[in-house]
């Protein structure tokens, strides 16, 4: 997959079984960067959450893996699986280190993204009805719990 998508390197968590994977992948001739996992998966996901909420993350519309990833993202942290979210979080952390905090898109960049969405080549998770309804429900629950907590 790394060669098919022209990735300059592959990031692998170096903890646990990851160290052995790093060595095995390197023997296959792929450039690997070991990644140190810091904090919980939930804490690491915050950078990705900010970029998703800002509408800065697009997924290829026809990607075979997209449904499973979106499902895992929408159910996180209470879903059965968390590994794709964790990998996505590491990618978001890398983007944050390289590109900085989310900012308003330049006109050309925004137009390119809008065209990809219009052509059906890309989708944003926050544009999906389920994500919008879950976001509204989460906001409602937070308001209710905050109000209840004020009177405890």
C-alpha positions, 0 to 999 in steps of 0.5 A: 500500500505504501508503494501504491500510494507513494507515501514517503514513509510509514509510521508505526507505533513502537510500543509492544509488537510495533517494534518488531513490525518496524524491523520487519517492514524495514527489511521489506525496503520501506522507510519506517518512522517509529512513533511513540504513543503518548497518553491515551487514545482518547487524548491523542484523538483531540487533534483529529477531532479539532480538524474534523470539526473544522471541516478540514478532513476529506476522505476519498468518496469511493475508498473501500475503507471509508465506511468502516473508518467513518463508523469507527470515528462516529462511535469513538471512544465507546465503539468496539474498535479504536485502532483506525481512530488511533492511526488517524489521530497519529496522522493528525498529530503529524499534520499539526506538527508540519502544518500548524494549527487549523486555519481558514483555507486559502481561496484556491485550496477551499475551491479545490476541496469544494470541487472534489466534493461536488464531483463526488470524489471526496466527502467530509465526515461533518457533512454526513447527516448521522454526524450532524445529528450525533453532534447535536445530540452530544451538545444537548447531553453536554448542556443537560449534564452541565446544568444538572452538575451546577445544582449538585 
